[in-house]
């Protein structure tokens, strides 16, 4: 489970960075990742 979660986060991170390209969006993603680490939440 932990491995799958890490994989999803690694895949989601670059997507958010390229799609958003905004520092604020990245900070929000980081906060969300710490508060609610759910892969489906990002999509």
C-alpha positions as CSV (number, residue, x, y, z in Angstrom):
1,X,0.0,0.0,0.0
2,X,2.8,2.4,1.0
3,X,4.7,1.6,-2.2
4,X,1.6,2.2,-4.4
5,X,0.9,5.5,-2.6
6,X,4.4,6.7,-3.2
7,X,4.2,5.8,-6.8
8,X,1.0,7.7,-7.3
9,X,2.4,10.8,-5.6
10,X,5.6,10.6,-7.7
11,X,3.4,10.5,-10.9
12,X,1.1,13.2,-9.6
13,X,3.8,15.7,-8.6
14,X,5.3,16.3,-12.1
15,X,1.8,16.4,-13.6
16,X,0.7,19.2,-11.2
17,X,4.0,21.0,-11.8
18,X,3.6,21.0,-15.6
19,X,-0.2,21.5,-15.7
20,X,-0.3,24.3,-13.1
21,X,3.2,25.7,-13.5
22,X,2.2,27.9,-10.5
23,X,4.1,28.1,-7.2
24,X,0.8,28.5,-5.3
25,X,-0.7,25.4,-6.8
26,X,2.4,23.4,-5.9
27,X,2.3,24.7,-2.3
28,X,-1.4,23.7,-2.1
29,X,-0.5,20.2,-3.4
30,X,2.2,19.8,-0.8
31,X,-0.2,20.8,2.0
32,X,-2.8,18.4,0.7
33,X,-0.3,15.6,0.4
34,X,0.7,16.0,4.1
35,X,-2.9,16.5,5.3
36,X,-4.7,14.0,3.0
37,X,-2.3,11.6,1.2
38,X,-4.9,10.1,-1.1
39,X,-4.0,9.4,-4.8
40,X,-7.6,9.7,-6.0
41,X,-8.0,13.1,-4.2
42,X,-5.6,14.8,-6.6
43,X,-7.6,13.6,-9.6
